[in-house]
Every structure is written in structure tokens, then in C-alpha cells.
């Protein structure tokens, strides 16, 4: 998360110093880590 924060701060500085930029849209999608196979239940178990 610190890398994302730093990147957004750097982007804000770059945009603020550039008068030709009107708008910036950033989308960040985080995905959940996959479950460990050691903890996963085998298929067919009820």
C-alpha cells in the first residue's frame, strides 16, 4: 500500500505542475490473495 500512496503523491505533484492537465482519473483494483492449498478443503467434502 505504501507504494500506491507514494505513486499517487508523485502523480499529484506532476499534475499540479502541469497547467495543461484538466482531469486525472485513477482506478485501483485490489484482489484478494488466493487461499493456501494447505488450508483449502478438497472438492467433494461436505
C-alpha positions in Angstrom: 0.0 0.0 0.0 2.9 2.4 0.7 3.9 2.1 -3.0 0.4 3.1 -4.1 0.4 6.1 -1.7 3.8 7.2 -3.0 2.8 6.8 -6.6 -0.4 8.9 -6.1 1.6 11.6 -4.3 4.1 11.7 -7.2 1.2 11.9 -9.7 -0.4 14.8 -7.8 2.9 16.7 -7.8 3.3 16.1 -11.6 -0.3 17.2 -12.3 -0.1 20.3 -10.2 3.0 21.5 -12.0 1.3 20.9 -15.5 -1.3 23.5 -16.3 -2.5 21.7 -19.4 -3.9 18.7 -17.4 -7.6 19.3 -16.7 -8.5 16.0 -15.1 -7.0 12.7 -14.0 -8.9 9.5 -13.2 -7.2 6.7 -11.3 -8.7 3.3 -10.7 -7.0 0.9 -8.3 -8.4 -2.6 -8.1 -7.0 -4.9 -5.4 -7.7 -8.6 -5.5 -7.8 -10.9 -2.5 -4.9 -13.3 -2.2 -5.8 -16.9 -3.1 -6.4 -19.3 -0.2 -3.4 -21.5 0.6 -3.9 -25.0 -0.8 -2.9 -26.4 2.6 -5.9 -24.7 4.1 -8.4 -25.3 1.3 -11.0 -28.1 1.6 -10.8 -30.8 -1.0 -13.6 -30.7 -3.6 -16.4 -33.0 -2.7 -16.1 -32.6 1.1 -19.3 -31.5 2.8 
